[in-house]
């Protein structure tokens, strides 16, 4: 199968690219390299079945042309900068919602019918239903990122209805693992490199979060694509546990052998749109036979080990 991957040089996208190449697929990878890295595509570039296109999903002509001859799209390219969304409100609209519209239009023009989309658990806002199932009532949106991803889901569903597409939409918790370069473990490690004696945390440290190891995430995606056959298939992806930010700090500093003084910004959240409790009900994907192999603590430590062995990632930021 010839598969088109947007965001192929990013954290999840590059791991996905390597997995699909190992399974024998031909891959056209598409990335503007704003946050992705060619370093993550070193293995892929050695494979004759891989073609890389440096391009932006906001360039509809290049996108459409690059997608020719493909059979399936994995759409992972997005702005994932939740924290600073209010500093640049157009970015989520353009890079997430408009970019997804461009992907769908390129698919329509190329007669490609199947798409996997990386959504987010942030679309549930500050839900009162915890753990949160896929059919939970939607509360008021709390972040521009979540709102833009929810708009993407709506566009995808409408294209499935109007143009005969089939979609698998995955609402992730935060993903951890090798090639991770964005999020709280990255920020904590970077700050500890600069000053191992002190670590400042946004919020009160009691925010409850769920995380998932990247390879477990990909296992779930492949299983759902293989077994779920609805027109629009929506799955939560996470673990059946959560931790406090204070817990992850303890695991990171314990693994690094440091004992910094902790200071807090205060309040129950780190920033506007930072939901203080994210915990998804993943019974639906479990029903297909999927169970994550790693616990949250193991995923945090694996991520810490990757950062320790690849400190060049901090210089690229």
C-alpha positions in Angstrom: 0.0 0.0 0.0 1.2 3.6 -0.7 0.6 5.6 2.4 0.8 9.4 2.7 1.9 10.8 6.2 1.6 14.4 7.1 4.0 15.4 10.0 6.2 12.5 9.1 9.3 14.1 10.7 7.7 14.7 14.0 7.6 12.6 17.2 4.7 10.4 16.5 4.9 10.7 12.7 8.5 9.5 12.4 7.8 6.5 14.7 4.7 5.7 12.5 6.8 6.1 9.3 9.4 3.5 10.6 6.7 1.1 11.7 4.9 1.2 8.4 8.1 0.8 6.3 9.0 -2.2 8.4 5.6 -3.7 7.5 6.5 -3.3 3.8 4.4 -0.3 2.8 5.6 2.5 0.5 5.5 5.8 2.2 5.4 9.4 1.0 6.3 11.6 4.0 5.3 15.2 4.1 6.6 17.8 6.6 7.5 21.4 6.7 10.2 20.7 9.4 9.0 23.6 11.6 9.0 21.2 14.6 10.0 17.9 13.0 13.6 16.8 12.5 15.3 15.0 9.6 17.3 13.3 12.3 14.2 11.2 13.1 14.0 10.1 9.5 17.5 8.6 9.2 16.2 5.1 9.2 13.4 5.9 6.7 15.8 7.6 4.3 17.8 4.4 3.9 14.6 2.7 2.6 13.9 2.9 -1.1 10.2 2.7 -0.3 10.3 6.1 1.4 9.9 9.4 -0.4 10.2 12.7 1.6 8.5 16.0 0.5 9.3 19.1 2.4 6.0 21.0 2.3 3.3 22.7 4.3 -0.3 21.5 4.5 -1.2 25.2 3.9 0.2 24.8 0.4 -2.8 23.0 -1.2 -1.2 22.6 -4.7 2.0 21.0 -3.5 -0.1 18.9 -1.0 -2.4 17.6 -3.8 0.4 16.9 -6.1 2.5 15.1 -3.5 -0.5 12.9 -2.6 -0.9 11.4 -6.1 -0.8 7.6 -6.4 -1.4 7.2 -2.6 -4.1 4.9 -1.2 -4.3 6.0 2.5 -3.6 9.1 4.5 -2.3 9.4 8.1 -2.8 13.1 9.0 -0.6 14.0 12.0 0.7 17.5 11.0 -0.7 20.1 13.4 0.2 22.9 15.8 0.3 21.2 19.2 1.3 24.3 21.2 -1.7 24.3 23.6 0.0 26.5 26.2 0.6 29.6 24.0 -2.5 29.3 21.9 -3.9 32.6 23.1 -0.6 34.3 22.0 -1.3 33.5 18.3 -5.0 32.6 17.9 -4.7 32.2 14.1 -2.1 29.4 14.3 -4.6 26.7 15.6 -7.1 27.7 13.0 -4.7 27.7 10.1 -2.4 24.8 10.9 -5.1 22.5 12.4 -8.5 23.3 10.9 -7.6 24.9 7.5 -4.7 22.5 7.1 -7.0 19.5 7.7 -9.5 21.0 5.1 -6.6 21.1 2.6 -5.7 17.5 3.4 -9.3 16.4 2.8 -9.6 18.4 -0.4 -6.3 16.8 -1.7 -7.7 13.4 -0.8 -11.0 14.1 -2.7 -9.1 15.3 -5.8 -6.9 12.2 -5.7 -9.8 9.9 -5.0 -8.2 8.7 -1.7 -10.9 7.4 0.6 -9.3 6.5 3.9 -7.8 8.7 6.6 -6.4 8.3 10.1 -6.5 11.6 12.1 -4.7 12.4 15.3 -7.2 14.3 17.5 -6.9 15.0 21.2 -8.5 14.4 24.6 -8.4 18.2 25.0 -11.7 18.3 23.0 -13.5 17.2 26.1 -12.6 20.4 27.8 -13.2 20.3 31.6 -15.7 17.5 31.4 -17.6 16.3 34.5 -17.6 12.8 33.2 -14.4 11.1 34.4 -13.2 8.7 33.0 -14.4 10.3 29.8 -15.9 8.1 27.1 -16.1 8.9 23.4 -19.8 9.7 23.7 -19.5 12.1 26.6 -21.5 15.4 26.3 -19.2 18.1 25.1 -18.7 21.0 27.5 -17.5 24.5 26.7 -14.1 24.3 24.9 -11.2 25.5 27.1 -8.4 25.8 24.5 -8.0 27.1 21.0 -6.1 23.9 20.3 -9.0 21.7 21.4 -11.5 23.8 19.6 -9.5 23.6 16.3 -9.2 19.8 16.6 -12.9 19.4 17.3 -13.5 21.4 14.1 -11.2 19.1 12.3 -13.2 16.1 13.5 -16.4 17.8 12.2 -14.9 18.4 8.8 -13.7 14.8 8.5 -17.1 13.4 9.4 -18.8 15.7 6.9 -16.4 14.5 4.2 -17.1 10.9 5.1 -20.8 11.6 4.7 -20.5 13.8 1.6 -17.7 12.2 -0.4 -17.6 8.6 0.8 -14.5 8.7 2.9 -13.8 6.4 5.8 -12.0 7.8 8.9 -10.4 6.6 12.1 -10.1 9.5 14.6 -8.0 9.0 17.7 -8.4 11.2 20.7 -5.0 10.9 22.4 -3.8 11.7 25.9 -0.3 13.1 25.9 2.1 10.7 24.1 5.5 9.9 25.5 8.6 7.9 24.3 11.5 8.1 21.9 11.8 11.3 19.8 9.5 13.2 22.2 10.4 16.9 22.0 7.4 18.8 23.3 5.7 18.7 26.6 6.2 18.7 30.3 8.9 16.0 30.5 10.9 17.8 27.9 10.5 21.2 29.7 11.3 19.7 33.1 14.5 18.0 31.8 15.6 21.1 29.9 15.2 23.2 33.0 17.0 20.7 35.2 19.9 20.8 32.8 20.1 24.5 33.3 19.7 24.4 37.1 19.4 21.0 38.8 18.9 22.6 42.2 15.5 24.2 41.5 12.5 23.4 39.3 9.5 25.7 38.9 6.1 24.1 38.1 3.1 25.7 36.6 0.0 25.2 38.6 0.0 23.5 42.0 1.5 20.2 40.9 -1.7 18.3 41.6 -3.0 18.5 38.0 -4.0 14.9 37.1 -2.9 13.7 33.7 -2.8 10.5 31.7 0.0 9.5 29.3 0.6 6.8 26.7 3.8 5.3 25.3 4.2 6.0 21.6 4.6 2.4 20.5 1.5 1.4 22.5 -0.3 4.3 20.7 0.7 3.0 17.3 -0.3 -0.6 18.2 -3.8 0.7 19.0 -4.1 2.7 15.8 -3.1 -0.3 13.6 -5.5 -2.6 15.4 -8.4 -0.1 15.0 -7.7 0.4 11.3 -7.7 -3.4 10.8 -10.8 -4.2 12.8 -13.1 -1.1 13.0 -15.2 -0.8 9.9 -17.7 2.1 10.5 -17.8 5.1 8.3 -16.4 7.3 11.1 -14.5 5.4 13.8 -13.7 7.4 17.0 -11.4 6.0 19.7 -10.0 7.4 22.9 -6.3 6.3 23.4 -4.8 6.3 26.9 -4.0 4.2 29.8 -6.3 3.1 32.6 -4.4 5.2 35.1 -3.4 8.8 35.7 -0.7 10.6 37.7 -0.2 14.0 39.3 2.4 16.3 37.8 4.2 15.9 41.2 4.5 12.2 40.5 6.1 12.7 37.1 8.6 15.1 38.6 9.5 12.6 41.3 10.1 9.9 38.6 12.2 12.2 36.4 14.4 13.6 39.2 14.7 10.2 40.8 15.9 8.7 37.6 18.4 11.6 37.1 19.6 11.4 40.6 18.8 15.0 41.5 16.7 16.6 44.3 15.7 20.1 43.2 13.7 22.5 45.4 10.2 22.7 43.8 8.4 26.0 43.4 4.9 26.5 42.1 3.1 29.1 40.1 -0.1 28.5 42.1 -3.6 27.8 41.0 -5.1 24.6 39.9 -3.9 24.8 36.3 -0.7 25.7 34.5 -2.1 28.0 31.8 -5.4 28.9 30.1 -6.8 25.7 28.6 -4.8 23.4 30.8 -7.4 21.0 32.1 -6.6 20.0 35.6 -7.9 16.4 35.2 -7.6 14.4 32.0 -8.5 10.7 32.2 -10.1 8.9 29.2 -12.3 5.9 29.2 -10.6 3.5 26.7 -13.1 0.6 27.0 -13.9 0.9 23.3 -10.3 0.2 22.0 -9.9 -2.4 24.7 -12.9 -4.1 23.2 -10.9 -4.7 20.1 -8.2 -6.5 22.1 -5.7 -3.7 22.8 -3.9 -3.2 26.1 -0.9 -0.9 26.5 2.3 -2.6 27.5 3.8 0.2 29.5 2.5 2.0 32.6 2.8 5.8 32.8 5.8 5.6 35.1 7.7 3.4 32.6 6.8 5.7 29.7 8.1 8.7 31.7 11.3 7.0 32.4 11.8 5.8 28.8 11.2 9.4 27.7 13.8 10.7 30.2 16.3 8.1 29.0 15.8 9.3 25.4 16.3 12.9 26.3 19.4 12.0 28.3 20.9 10.2 25.3 19.9 12.8 22.7 20.5 16.2 24.3 20.9 17.6 20.8 17.1 17.9 20.7 17.3 20.8 23.2 19.7 22.8 20.9 17.1 22.7 18.1 14.5 24.5 20.1 
